[in-house]
Amino acid sequence: MLQACQDGGIEPLEGRLAMHVSLFPPDRRKRDIDNVLKSLLDACEHAGCYASDSQIDELHVVRLENLAGGGCSVLIMVRD
């Protein structure tokens, strides 16, 4: 997704935003999901997905099953 924002000529989203994040930890070690969010939001901003993470009014985060190597899925929507 971040690579698509950088290389795909996608314009940064404008207005108020909602974001849904699905996290897939690499293993069963104890982790705080809030520690992932700051770097993820900053990375999306740096990639040009939106101008500023201050645009995000709604944020949903869920930790799902472990995935070898770990990963995440991010959906960003413009709020009405």
N, CA, C and O atoms as a Maestro MAE file, in Angstrom:
{
 s_m_m2io_version
 :::
 2.0.0
}

f_m_ct {
 s_m_title
 :::
 protein
 m_atom[320] {
  # First column is atom index #
  i_m_mmod_type
  r_m_x_coord
  r_m_y_coord
  r_m_z_coord
  i_m_residue_number
  s_m_chain_name
  s_m_pdb_residue_name
  s_m_pdb_atom_name
  i_m_atomic_number
  :::
  1 25 0.826 -1.187 0.000 1 A "MET " " N  " 7
  2 3 0.000 0.000 0.000 1 A "MET " " CA " 6
  3 2 0.865 1.242 0.000 1 A "MET " " C  " 6
  4 15 0.648 2.152 -0.800 1 A "MET " " O  " 8
  5 25 1.850 1.288 0.897 2 A "LEU " " N  " 7
  6 3 2.695 2.473 0.946 2 A "LEU " " CA " 6
  7 2 3.452 2.647 -0.359 2 A "LEU " " C  " 6
  8 15 3.599 3.765 -0.853 2 A "LEU " " O  " 8
  9 25 3.923 1.560 -0.908 3 A "GLN " " N  " 7
  10 3 4.624 1.634 -2.185 3 A "GLN " " CA " 6
  11 2 3.685 2.120 -3.275 3 A "GLN " " C  " 6
  12 15 4.097 2.873 -4.157 3 A "GLN " " O  " 8
  13 25 2.424 1.698 -3.224 4 A "ALA " " N  " 7
  14 3 1.438 2.149 -4.216 4 A "ALA " " CA " 6
  15 2 1.210 3.648 -4.107 4 A "ALA " " C  " 6
  16 15 1.070 4.326 -5.124 4 A "ALA " " O  " 8
  17 25 1.171 4.172 -2.894 5 A "CYS " " N  " 7
  18 3 0.994 5.617 -2.713 5 A "CYS " " CA " 6
  19 2 2.187 6.375 -3.275 5 A "CYS " " C  " 6
  20 15 2.014 7.422 -3.900 5 A "CYS " " O  " 8
  21 25 3.387 5.864 -3.063 6 A "GLN " " N  " 7
  22 3 4.592 6.543 -3.515 6 A "GLN " " CA " 6
  23 2 4.772 6.452 -5.024 6 A "GLN " " C  " 6
  24 15 5.085 7.454 -5.668 6 A "GLN " " O  " 8
  25 25 4.583 5.280 -5.590 7 A "ASP " " N  " 7
  26 3 4.919 5.033 -6.992 7 A "ASP " " CA " 6
  27 2 3.732 5.095 -7.942 7 A "ASP " " C  " 6
  28 15 3.916 5.230 -9.152 7 A "ASP " " O  " 8
  29 25 2.518 4.999 -7.414 8 A "GLY " " N  " 7
  30 3 1.353 4.883 -8.270 8 A "GLY " " CA " 6
  31 2 0.733 6.188 -8.698 8 A "GLY " " C  " 6
  32 15 -0.313 6.192 -9.348 8 A "GLY " " O  " 8
  33 25 1.353 7.297 -8.349 9 A "GLY " " N  " 7
  34 3 0.784 8.582 -8.726 9 A "GLY " " CA " 6
  35 2 -0.520 8.884 -8.017 9 A "GLY " " C  " 6
  36 15 -1.338 9.655 -8.519 9 A "GLY " " O  " 8
  37 25 -0.720 8.288 -6.861 10 A "ILE " " N  " 7
  38 3 -1.948 8.499 -6.108 10 A "ILE " " CA " 6
  39 2 -1.852 9.828 -5.371 10 A "ILE " " C  " 6
  40 15 -0.856 10.100 -4.701 10 A "ILE " " O  " 8
  41 25 -2.878 10.647 -5.492 11 A "GLU " " N  " 7
  42 3 -2.918 11.932 -4.805 11 A "GLU " " CA " 6
  43 2 -3.237 11.693 -3.323 11 A "GLU " " C  " 6
  44 15 -4.018 10.798 -3.001 11 A "GLU " " O  " 8
  45 25 -2.650 12.473 -2.430 12 A "PRO " " N  " 7
  46 3 -2.975 12.337 -1.004 12 A "PRO " " CA " 6
  47 2 -4.467 12.561 -0.758 12 A "PRO " " C  " 6
  48 15 -5.082 13.444 -1.356 12 A "PRO " " O  " 8
  49 25 -5.034 11.752 0.125 13 A "LEU " " N  " 7
  50 3 -6.438 11.922 0.486 13 A "LEU " " CA " 6
  51 2 -6.621 13.237 1.211 13 A "LEU " " C  " 6
  52 15 -5.761 13.644 1.993 13 A "LEU " " O  " 8
  53 25 -7.734 13.903 0.958 14 A "GLU " " N  " 7
  54 3 -8.036 15.184 1.594 14 A "GLU " " CA " 6
  55 2 -9.239 15.032 2.505 14 A "GLU " " C  " 6
  56 15 -10.029 14.099 2.357 14 A "GLU " " O  " 8
  57 25 -9.373 15.943 3.436 15 A "GLY " " N  " 7
  58 3 -10.524 15.940 4.330 15 A "GLY " " CA " 6
  59 2 -10.293 15.064 5.543 15 A "GLY " " C  " 6
  60 15 -9.168 14.667 5.848 15 A "GLY " " O  " 8
  61 25 -11.382 14.776 6.223 16 A "ARG " " N  " 7
  62 3 -11.356 13.973 7.441 16 A "ARG " " CA " 6
  63 2 -11.355 12.508 7.054 16 A "ARG " " C  " 6
  64 15 -12.062 12.107 6.130 16 A "ARG " " O  " 8
  65 25 -10.559 11.700 7.759 17 A "LEU " " N  " 7
  66 3 -10.338 10.311 7.359 17 A "LEU " " CA " 6
  67 2 -10.698 9.325 8.463 17 A "LEU " " C  " 6
  68 15 -10.685 9.656 9.649 17 A "LEU " " O  " 8
  69 25 -11.017 8.110 8.043 18 A "ALA " " N  " 7
  70 3 -11.186 6.965 8.928 18 A "ALA " " CA " 6
  71 2 -10.206 5.898 8.460 18 A "ALA " " C  " 6
  72 15 -9.982 5.732 7.261 18 A "ALA " " O  " 8
  73 25 -9.624 5.177 9.414 19 A "MET " " N  " 7
  74 3 -8.630 4.162 9.067 19 A "MET " " CA " 6
  75 2 -8.930 2.878 9.819 19 A "MET " " C  " 6
  76 15 -9.236 2.897 11.011 19 A "MET " " O  " 8
  77 25 -8.836 1.757 9.105 20 A "HIS " " N  " 7
  78 3 -8.971 0.436 9.715 20 A "HIS " " CA " 6
  79 2 -7.649 -0.293 9.518 20 A "HIS " " C  " 6
  80 15 -7.170 -0.428 8.392 20 A "HIS " " O  " 8
  81 25 -7.062 -0.760 10.610 21 A "VAL " " N  " 7
  82 3 -5.761 -1.430 10.575 21 A "VAL " " CA " 6
  83 2 -5.931 -2.843 11.110 21 A "VAL " " C  " 6
  84 15 -6.457 -3.042 12.205 21 A "VAL " " O  " 8
  85 25 -5.483 -3.824 10.331 22 A "SER " " N  " 7
  86 3 -5.432 -5.219 10.776 22 A "SER " " CA " 6
  87 2 -3.964 -5.596 10.934 22 A "SER " " C  " 6
  88 15 -3.185 -5.492 9.987 22 A "SER " " O  " 8
  89 25 -3.594 -6.032 12.131 23 A "LEU " " N  " 7
  90 3 -2.209 -6.402 12.420 23 A "LEU " " CA " 6
  91 2 -2.068 -7.913 12.465 23 A "LEU " " C  " 6
  92 15 -2.913 -8.609 13.029 23 A "LEU " " O  " 8
  93 25 -1.001 -8.413 11.872 24 A "PHE " " N  " 7
  94 3 -0.687 -9.839 11.846 24 A "PHE " " CA " 6
  95 2 0.708 -10.017 12.453 24 A "PHE " " C  " 6
  96 15 1.706 -9.914 11.739 24 A "PHE " " O  " 8
  97 25 0.789 -10.286 13.770 25 A "PRO " " N  " 7
  98 3 2.093 -10.418 14.411 25 A "PRO " " CA " 6
  99 2 2.898 -11.584 13.827 25 A "PRO " " C  " 6
  100 15 2.326 -12.567 13.355 25 A "PRO " " O  " 8
  101 25 4.236 -11.465 13.863 26 A "PRO " " N  " 7
  102 3 5.068 -12.522 13.301 26 A "PRO " " CA " 6
  103 2 5.153 -13.757 14.195 26 A "PRO " " C  " 6
  104 15 5.510 -14.837 13.723 26 A "PRO " " O  " 8
  105 25 4.828 -13.610 15.480 27 A "ASP " " N  " 7
  106 3 4.911 -14.734 16.415 27 A "ASP " " CA " 6
  107 2 3.999 -14.457 17.612 27 A "ASP " " C  " 6
  108 15 3.238 -13.489 17.618 27 A "ASP " " O  " 8
  109 25 4.088 -15.319 18.620 28 A "ARG " " N  " 7
  110 3 3.164 -15.235 19.756 28 A "ARG " " CA " 6
  111 2 3.696 -14.388 20.913 28 A "ARG " " C  " 6
  112 15 3.089 -14.365 21.984 28 A "ARG " " O  " 8
  113 25 4.808 -13.698 20.719 29 A "ARG " " N  " 7
  114 3 5.338 -12.864 21.803 29 A "ARG " " CA " 6
  115 2 4.351 -11.758 22.167 29 A "ARG " " C  " 6
  116 15 3.570 -11.302 21.331 29 A "ARG " " O  " 8
  117 25 4.401 -11.340 23.418 30 A "LYS " " N  " 7
  118 3 3.527 -10.280 23.917 30 A "LYS " " CA " 6
  119 2 3.909 -8.950 23.247 30 A "LYS " " C  " 6
  120 15 5.083 -8.581 23.223 30 A "LYS " " O  " 8
  121 25 2.911 -8.232 22.701 31 A "ARG " " N  " 7
  122 3 3.125 -6.943 22.044 31 A "ARG " " CA " 6
  123 2 1.976 -6.002 22.379 31 A "ARG " " C  " 6
  124 15 0.832 -6.427 22.543 31 A "ARG " " O  " 8
  125 25 2.298 -4.730 22.475 32 A "ASP " " N  " 7
  126 3 1.273 -3.702 22.644 32 A "ASP " " CA " 6
  127 2 0.955 -3.132 21.270 32 A "ASP " " C  " 6
  128 15 1.844 -2.600 20.605 32 A "ASP " " O  " 8
  129 25 -0.297 -3.233 20.834 33 A "ILE " " N  " 7
  130 3 -0.632 -2.794 19.482 33 A "ILE " " CA " 6
  131 2 -0.508 -1.287 19.319 33 A "ILE " " C  " 6
  132 15 -0.290 -0.809 18.205 33 A "ILE " " O  " 8
  133 25 -0.642 -0.526 20.402 34 A "ASP " " N  " 7
  134 3 -0.525 0.930 20.272 34 A "ASP " " CA " 6
  135 2 0.890 1.362 19.877 34 A "ASP " " C  " 6
  136 15 1.070 2.436 19.304 34 A "ASP " " O  " 8
  137 25 1.888 0.535 20.177 35 A "ASN " " N  " 7
  138 3 3.259 0.869 19.790 35 A "ASN " " CA " 6
  139 2 3.478 0.799 18.286 35 A "ASN " " C  " 6
  140 15 4.397 1.432 17.766 35 A "ASN " " O  " 8
  141 25 2.655 0.047 17.588 36 A "VAL " " N  " 7
  142 3 2.767 -0.082 16.134 36 A "VAL " " CA " 6
  143 2 2.181 1.142 15.432 36 A "VAL " " C  " 6
  144 15 2.641 1.521 14.355 36 A "VAL " " O  " 8
  145 25 1.180 1.752 16.031 37 A "LEU " " N  " 7
  146 3 0.390 2.763 15.335 37 A "LEU " " CA " 6
  147 2 1.157 4.025 14.965 37 A "LEU " " C  " 6
  148 15 1.015 4.508 13.841 37 A "LEU " " O  " 8
  149 25 1.954 4.570 15.857 38 A "LYS " " N  " 7
  150 3 2.647 5.826 15.570 38 A "LYS " " CA " 6
  151 2 3.513 5.692 14.320 38 A "LYS " " C  " 6
  152 15 3.450 6.541 13.431 38 A "LYS " " O  " 8
  153 25 4.309 4.647 14.244 39 A "SER " " N  " 7
  154 3 5.178 4.479 13.075 39 A "SER " " CA " 6
  155 2 4.369 4.196 11.812 39 A "SER " " C  " 6
  156 15 4.741 4.650 10.730 39 A "SER " " O  " 8
  157 25 3.272 3.454 11.932 40 A "LEU " " N  " 7
  158 3 2.436 3.157 10.774 40 A "LEU " " CA " 6
  159 2 1.772 4.424 10.233 40 A "LEU " " C  " 6
  160 15 1.780 4.660 9.025 40 A "LEU " " O  " 8
  161 25 1.199 5.237 11.121 41 A "LEU " " N  " 7
  162 3 0.559 6.482 10.689 41 A "LEU " " CA " 6
  163 2 1.579 7.436 10.065 41 A "LEU " " C  " 6
  164 15 1.296 8.074 9.051 41 A "LEU " " O  " 8
  165 25 2.751 7.532 10.665 42 A "ASP " " N  " 7
  166 3 3.797 8.385 10.104 42 A "ASP " " CA " 6
  167 2 4.276 7.871 8.746 42 A "ASP " " C  " 6
  168 15 4.559 8.666 7.850 42 A "ASP " " O  " 8
  169 25 4.368 6.558 8.588 43 A "ALA " " N  " 7
  170 3 4.788 5.979 7.313 43 A "ALA " " CA " 6
  171 2 3.764 6.268 6.217 43 A "ALA " " C  " 6
  172 15 4.140 6.558 5.081 43 A "ALA " " O  " 8
  173 25 2.482 6.190 6.545 44 A "CYS " " N  " 7
  174 3 1.433 6.500 5.566 44 A "CYS " " CA " 6
  175 2 1.509 7.965 5.146 44 A "CYS " " C  " 6
  176 15 1.336 8.290 3.971 44 A "CYS " " O  " 8
  177 25 1.765 8.834 6.100 45 A "GLU " " N  " 7
  178 3 1.905 10.263 5.790 45 A "GLU " " CA " 6
  179 2 3.135 10.495 4.904 45 A "GLU " " C  " 6
  180 15 3.056 11.207 3.903 45 A "GLU " " O  " 8
  181 25 4.258 9.899 5.272 46 A "HIS " " N  " 7
  182 3 5.495 10.052 4.501 46 A "HIS " " CA " 6
  183 2 5.349 9.509 3.075 46 A "HIS " " C  " 6
  184 15 5.947 10.035 2.136 46 A "HIS " " O  " 8
  185 25 4.553 8.457 2.929 47 A "ALA " " N  " 7
  186 3 4.338 7.849 1.612 47 A "ALA " " CA " 6
  187 2 3.391 8.661 0.743 47 A "ALA " " C  " 6
  188 15 3.275 8.403 -0.456 47 A "ALA " " O  " 8
  189 25 2.707 9.645 1.337 48 A "GLY " " N  " 7
  190 3 1.803 10.476 0.562 48 A "GLY " " CA " 6
  191 2 0.376 9.982 0.508 48 A "GLY " " C  " 6
  192 15 -0.388 10.403 -0.360 48 A "GLY " " O  " 8
  193 25 -0.007 9.090 1.423 49 A "CYS " " N  " 7
  194 3 -1.389 8.618 1.452 49 A "CYS " " CA " 6
  195 2 -2.334 9.734 1.890 49 A "CYS " " C  " 6
  196 15 -3.476 9.805 1.436 49 A "CYS " " O  " 8
  197 25 -1.852 10.598 2.770 50 A "TYR " " N  " 7
  198 3 -2.585 11.780 3.223 50 A "TYR " " CA " 6
  199 2 -1.553 12.830 3.616 50 A "TYR " " C  " 6
  200 15 -0.374 12.517 3.786 50 A "TYR " " O  " 8
  201 25 -1.998 14.072 3.759 51 A "ALA " " N  " 7
  202 3 -1.073 15.168 4.065 51 A "ALA " " CA " 6
  203 2 -0.586 15.120 5.512 51 A "ALA " " C  " 6
  204 15 0.577 15.414 5.791 51 A "ALA " " O  " 8
  205 25 -1.478 14.750 6.430 52 A "SER " " N  " 7
  206 3 -1.132 14.755 7.853 52 A "SER " " CA " 6
  207 2 -1.972 13.721 8.590 52 A "SER " " C  " 6
  208 15 -3.162 13.562 8.316 52 A "SER " " O  " 8
  209 25 -1.344 13.022 9.525 53 A "ASP " " N  " 7
  210 3 -2.130 12.052 10.288 53 A "ASP " " CA " 6
  211 2 -3.114 12.734 11.237 53 A "ASP " " C  " 6
  212 15 -3.926 12.063 11.874 53 A "ASP " " O  " 8
  213 25 -3.047 14.057 11.335 54 A "SER " " N  " 7
  214 3 -4.060 14.784 12.111 54 A "SER " " CA " 6
  215 2 -5.419 14.775 11.410 54 A "SER " " C  " 6
  216 15 -6.421 15.161 12.012 54 A "SER " " O  " 8
  217 25 -5.468 14.339 10.146 55 A "GLN " " N  " 7
  218 3 -6.729 14.214 9.406 55 A "GLN " " CA " 6
  219 2 -7.558 13.028 9.883 55 A "GLN " " C  " 6
  220 15 -8.752 12.957 9.590 55 A "GLN " " O  " 8
  221 25 -6.952 12.104 10.606 56 A "ILE " " N  " 7
  222 3 -7.628 10.870 11.006 56 A "ILE " " CA " 6
  223 2 -8.498 11.141 12.234 56 A "ILE " " C  " 6
  224 15 -7.999 11.478 13.307 56 A "ILE " " O  " 8
  225 25 -9.803 10.985 12.050 57 A "ASP " " N  " 7
  226 3 -10.778 11.172 13.120 57 A "ASP " " CA " 6
  227 2 -11.243 9.853 13.717 57 A "ASP " " C  " 6
  228 15 -11.735 9.810 14.844 57 A "ASP " " O  " 8
  229 25 -11.086 8.795 12.966 58 A "GLU " " N  " 7
  230 3 -11.600 7.489 13.374 58 A "GLU " " CA " 6
  231 2 -10.517 6.462 13.089 58 A "GLU " " C  " 6
  232 15 -9.967 6.411 11.989 58 A "GLU " " O  " 8
  233 25 -10.214 5.633 14.104 59 A "LEU " " N  " 7
  234 3 -9.140 4.655 13.963 59 A "LEU " " CA " 6
  235 2 -9.566 3.349 14.617 59 A "LEU " " C  " 6
  236 15 -9.855 3.309 15.813 59 A "LEU " " O  " 8
  237 25 -9.602 2.284 13.826 60 A "HIS " " N  " 7
  238 3 -9.963 0.951 14.315 60 A "HIS " " CA " 6
  239 2 -8.752 0.048 14.123 60 A "HIS " " C  " 6
  240 15 -8.169 -0.005 13.040 60 A "HIS " " O  " 8
  241 25 -8.382 -0.659 15.184 61 A "VAL " " N  " 7
  242 3 -7.221 -1.536 15.132 61 A "VAL " " CA " 6
  243 2 -7.623 -2.898 15.669 61 A "VAL " " C  " 6
  244 15 -8.284 -3.001 16.703 61 A "VAL " " O  " 8
  245 25 -7.216 -3.944 14.954 62 A "VAL " " N  " 7
  246 3 -7.492 -5.302 15.393 62 A "VAL " " CA " 6
  247 2 -6.229 -6.144 15.188 62 A "VAL " " C  " 6
  248 15 -5.548 -6.044 14.167 62 A "VAL " " O  " 8
  249 25 -5.942 -6.975 16.196 63 A "ARG " " N  " 7
  250 3 -4.835 -7.920 16.082 63 A "ARG " " CA " 6
  251 2 -5.439 -9.256 15.656 63 A "ARG " " C  " 6
  252 15 -6.368 -9.755 16.291 63 A "ARG " " O  " 8
  253 25 -4.912 -9.823 14.591 64 A "LEU " " N  " 7
  254 3 -5.427 -11.088 14.060 64 A "LEU " " CA " 6
  255 2 -4.386 -12.186 14.241 64 A "LEU " " C  " 6
  256 15 -3.460 -12.042 15.040 64 A "LEU " " O  " 8
  257 25 -4.532 -13.259 13.516 65 A "GLU " " N  " 7
  258 3 -3.660 -14.420 13.675 65 A "GLU " " CA " 6
  259 2 -2.219 -14.088 13.300 65 A "GLU " " C  " 6
  260 15 -1.949 -13.150 12.550 65 A "GLU " " O  " 8
  261 25 -1.306 -14.883 13.844 66 A "ASN " " N  " 7
  262 3 0.106 -14.731 13.513 66 A "ASN " " CA " 6
  263 2 0.341 -15.055 12.051 66 A "ASN " " C  " 6
  264 15 -0.334 -15.904 11.468 66 A "ASN " " O  " 8
  265 25 1.312 -14.363 11.470 67 A "LEU " " N  " 7
  266 3 1.673 -14.547 10.073 67 A "LEU " " CA " 6
  267 2 3.190 -14.562 10.003 67 A "LEU " " C  " 6
  268 15 3.836 -13.640 10.501 67 A "LEU " " O  " 8
  269 25 3.765 -15.578 9.401 68 A "ALA " " N  " 7
  270 3 5.222 -15.656 9.288 68 A "ALA " " CA " 6
  271 2 5.760 -14.354 8.704 68 A "ALA " " C  " 6
  272 15 5.343 -13.934 7.624 68 A "ALA " " O  " 8
  273 25 6.674 -13.725 9.410 69 A "GLY " " N  " 7
  274 3 7.224 -12.454 8.956 69 A "GLY " " CA " 6
  275 2 6.413 -11.250 9.406 69 A "GLY " " C  " 6
  276 15 6.901 -10.122 9.339 69 A "GLY " " O  " 8
  277 25 5.181 -11.467 9.865 70 A "GLY " " N  " 7
  278 3 4.313 -10.384 10.310 70 A "GLY " " CA " 6
  279 2 3.797 -9.555 9.157 70 A "GLY " " C  " 6
  280 15 4.225 -9.740 8.018 70 A "GLY " " O  " 8
  281 25 2.888 -8.650 9.435 71 A "GLY " " N  " 7
  282 3 2.354 -7.772 8.402 71 A "GLY " " CA " 6
  283 2 1.170 -6.982 8.913 71 A "GLY " " C  " 6
  284 15 0.748 -7.119 10.062 71 A "GLY " " O  " 8
  285 25 0.647 -6.153 8.031 72 A "CYS " " N  " 7
  286 3 -0.547 -5.393 8.376 72 A "CYS " " CA " 6
  287 2 -1.317 -5.074 7.101 72 A "CYS " " C  " 6
  288 15 -0.771 -5.079 5.998 72 A "CYS " " O  " 8
  289 25 -2.580 -4.801 7.288 73 A "SER " " N  " 7
  290 3 -3.465 -4.371 6.207 73 A "SER " " CA " 6
  291 2 -4.077 -3.062 6.655 73 A "SER " " C  " 6
  292 15 -4.538 -2.937 7.789 73 A "SER " " O  " 8
  293 25 -4.081 -2.064 5.740 74 A "VAL " " N  " 7
  294 3 -4.579 -0.737 6.091 74 A "VAL " " CA " 6
  295 2 -5.626 -0.301 5.060 74 A "VAL " " C  " 6
  296 15 -5.392 -0.373 3.853 74 A "VAL " " O  " 8
  297 25 -6.768 0.147 5.549 75 A "LEU " " N  " 7
  298 3 -7.814 0.704 4.708 75 A "LEU " " CA " 6
  299 2 -8.070 2.126 5.188 75 A "LEU " " C  " 6
  300 15 -8.398 2.344 6.354 75 A "LEU " " O  " 8
  301 25 -7.918 3.090 4.289 76 A "ILE " " N  " 7
  302 3 -8.143 4.500 4.625 76 A "ILE " " CA " 6
  303 2 -9.321 4.991 3.824 76 A "ILE " " C  " 6
  304 15 -9.364 4.823 2.606 76 A "ILE " " O  " 8
  305 25 -10.296 5.607 4.510 77 A "MET " " N  " 7
  306 3 -11.505 6.097 3.847 77 A "MET " " CA " 6
  307 2 -11.735 7.558 4.181 77 A "MET " " C  " 6
  308 15 -11.443 8.006 5.289 77 A "MET " " O  " 8
  309 25 -12.260 8.293 3.218 78 A "VAL " " N  " 7
  310 3 -12.667 9.674 3.470 78 A "VAL " " CA " 6
  311 2 -14.022 9.625 4.160 78 A "VAL " " C  " 6
  312 15 -14.938 8.953 3.687 78 A "VAL " " O  " 8
  313 25 -14.149 10.331 5.271 79 A "ARG " " N  " 7
  314 3 -15.417 10.379 5.992 79 A "ARG " " CA " 6
  315 2 -16.354 11.365 5.323 79 A "ARG " " C  " 6
  316 15 -15.915 12.371 4.766 79 A "ARG " " O  " 8
  317 25 -17.630 11.078 5.379 80 A "ASP " " N  " 7
  318 3 -18.633 11.969 4.798 80 A "ASP " " CA " 6
  319 2 -18.736 13.260 5.567 80 A "ASP " " C  " 6
  320 15 -19.535 14.127 5.213 80 A "ASP " " O  " 8
  :::
 }
 m_bond[319] {
  # First column is bond index #
  i_m_from
  i_m_to
  i_m_order
  :::
  1 1 2 1
  2 2 3 1
  3 3 4 2
  4 3 5 1
  5 5 6 1
  6 6 7 1
  7 7 8 2
  8 7 9 1
  9 9 10 1
  10 10 11 1
  11 11 12 2
  12 11 13 1
  13 13 14 1
  14 14 15 1
  15 15 16 2
  16 15 17 1
  17 17 18 1
  18 18 19 1
  19 19 20 2
  20 19 21 1
  21 21 22 1
  22 22 23 1
  23 23 24 2
  24 23 25 1
  25 25 26 1
  26 26 27 1
  27 27 28 2
  28 27 29 1
  29 29 30 1
  30 30 31 1
  31 31 32 2
  32 31 33 1
  33 33 34 1
  34 34 35 1
  35 35 36 2
  36 35 37 1
  37 37 38 1
  38 38 39 1
  39 39 40 2
  40 39 41 1
  41 41 42 1
  42 42 43 1
  43 43 44 2
  44 43 45 1
  45 45 46 1
  46 46 47 1
  47 47 48 2
  48 47 49 1
  49 49 50 1
  50 50 51 1
  51 51 52 2
  52 51 53 1
  53 53 54 1
  54 54 55 1
  55 55 56 2
  56 55 57 1
  57 57 58 1
  58 58 59 1
  59 59 60 2
  60 59 61 1
  61 61 62 1
  62 62 63 1
  63 63 64 2
  64 63 65 1
  65 65 66 1
  66 66 67 1
  67 67 68 2
  68 67 69 1
  69 69 70 1
  70 70 71 1
  71 71 72 2
  72 71 73 1
  73 73 74 1
  74 74 75 1
  75 75 76 2
  76 75 77 1
  77 77 78 1
  78 78 79 1
  79 79 80 2
  80 79 81 1
  81 81 82 1
  82 82 83 1
  83 83 84 2
  84 83 85 1
  85 85 86 1
  86 86 87 1
  87 87 88 2
  88 87 89 1
  89 89 90 1
  90 90 91 1
  91 91 92 2
  92 91 93 1
  93 93 94 1
  94 94 95 1
  95 95 96 2
  96 95 97 1
  97 97 98 1
  98 98 99 1
  99 99 100 2
  100 99 101 1
  101 101 102 1
  102 102 103 1
  103 103 104 2
  104 103 105 1
  105 105 106 1
  106 106 107 1
  107 107 108 2
  108 107 109 1
  109 109 110 1
  110 110 111 1
  111 111 112 2
  112 111 113 1
  113 113 114 1
  114 114 115 1
  115 115 116 2
  116 115 117 1
  117 117 118 1
  118 118 119 1
  119 119 120 2
  120 119 121 1
  121 121 122 1
  122 122 123 1
  123 123 124 2
  124 123 125 1
  125 125 126 1
  126 126 127 1
  127 127 128 2
  128 127 129 1
  129 129 130 1
  130 130 131 1
  131 131 132 2
  132 131 133 1
  133 133 134 1
  134 134 135 1
  135 135 136 2
  136 135 137 1
  137 137 138 1
  138 138 139 1
  139 139 140 2
  140 139 141 1
  141 141 142 1
  142 142 143 1
  143 143 144 2
  144 143 145 1
  145 145 146 1
  146 146 147 1
  147 147 148 2
  148 147 149 1
  149 149 150 1
  150 150 151 1
  151 151 152 2
  152 151 153 1
  153 153 154 1
  154 154 155 1
  155 155 156 2
  156 155 157 1
  157 157 158 1
  158 158 159 1
  159 159 160 2
  160 159 161 1
  161 161 162 1
  162 162 163 1
  163 163 164 2
  164 163 165 1
  165 165 166 1
  166 166 167 1
  167 167 168 2
  168 167 169 1
  169 169 170 1
  170 170 171 1
  171 171 172 2
  172 171 173 1
  173 173 174 1
  174 174 175 1
  175 175 176 2
  176 175 177 1
  177 177 178 1
  178 178 179 1
  179 179 180 2
  180 179 181 1
  181 181 182 1
  182 182 183 1
  183 183 184 2
  184 183 185 1
  185 185 186 1
  186 186 187 1
  187 187 188 2
  188 187 189 1
  189 189 190 1
  190 190 191 1
  191 191 192 2
  192 191 193 1
  193 193 194 1
  194 194 195 1
  195 195 196 2
  196 195 197 1
  197 197 198 1
  198 198 199 1
  199 199 200 2
  200 199 201 1
  201 201 202 1
  202 202 203 1
  203 203 204 2
  204 203 205 1
  205 205 206 1
  206 206 207 1
  207 207 208 2
  208 207 209 1
  209 209 210 1
  210 210 211 1
  211 211 212 2
  212 211 213 1
  213 213 214 1
  214 214 215 1
  215 215 216 2
  216 215 217 1
  217 217 218 1
  218 218 219 1
  219 219 220 2
  220 219 221 1
  221 221 222 1
  222 222 223 1
  223 223 224 2
  224 223 225 1
  225 225 226 1
  226 226 227 1
  227 227 228 2
  228 227 229 1
  229 229 230 1
  230 230 231 1
  231 231 232 2
  232 231 233 1
  233 233 234 1
  234 234 235 1
  235 235 236 2
  236 235 237 1
  237 237 238 1
  238 238 239 1
  239 239 240 2
  240 239 241 1
  241 241 242 1
  242 242 243 1
  243 243 244 2
  244 243 245 1
  245 245 246 1
  246 246 247 1
  247 247 248 2
  248 247 249 1
  249 249 250 1
  250 250 251 1
  251 251 252 2
  252 251 253 1
  253 253 254 1
  254 254 255 1
  255 255 256 2
  256 255 257 1
  257 257 258 1
  258 258 259 1
  259 259 260 2
  260 259 261 1
  261 261 262 1
  262 262 263 1
  263 263 264 2
  264 263 265 1
  265 265 266 1
  266 266 267 1
  267 267 268 2
  268 267 269 1
  269 269 270 1
  270 270 271 1
  271 271 272 2
  272 271 273 1
  273 273 274 1
  274 274 275 1
  275 275 276 2
  276 275 277 1
  277 277 278 1
  278 278 279 1
  279 279 280 2
  280 279 281 1
  281 281 282 1
  282 282 283 1
  283 283 284 2
  284 283 285 1
  285 285 286 1
  286 286 287 1
  287 287 288 2
  288 287 289 1
  289 289 290 1
  290 290 291 1
  291 291 292 2
  292 291 293 1
  293 293 294 1
  294 294 295 1
  295 295 296 2
  296 295 297 1
  297 297 298 1
  298 298 299 1
  299 299 300 2
  300 299 301 1
  301 301 302 1
  302 302 303 1
  303 303 304 2
  304 303 305 1
  305 305 306 1
  306 306 307 1
  307 307 308 2
  308 307 309 1
  309 309 310 1
  310 310 311 1
  311 311 312 2
  312 311 313 1
  313 313 314 1
  314 314 315 1
  315 315 316 2
  316 315 317 1
  317 317 318 1
  318 318 319 1
  319 319 320 2
  :::
 }
}
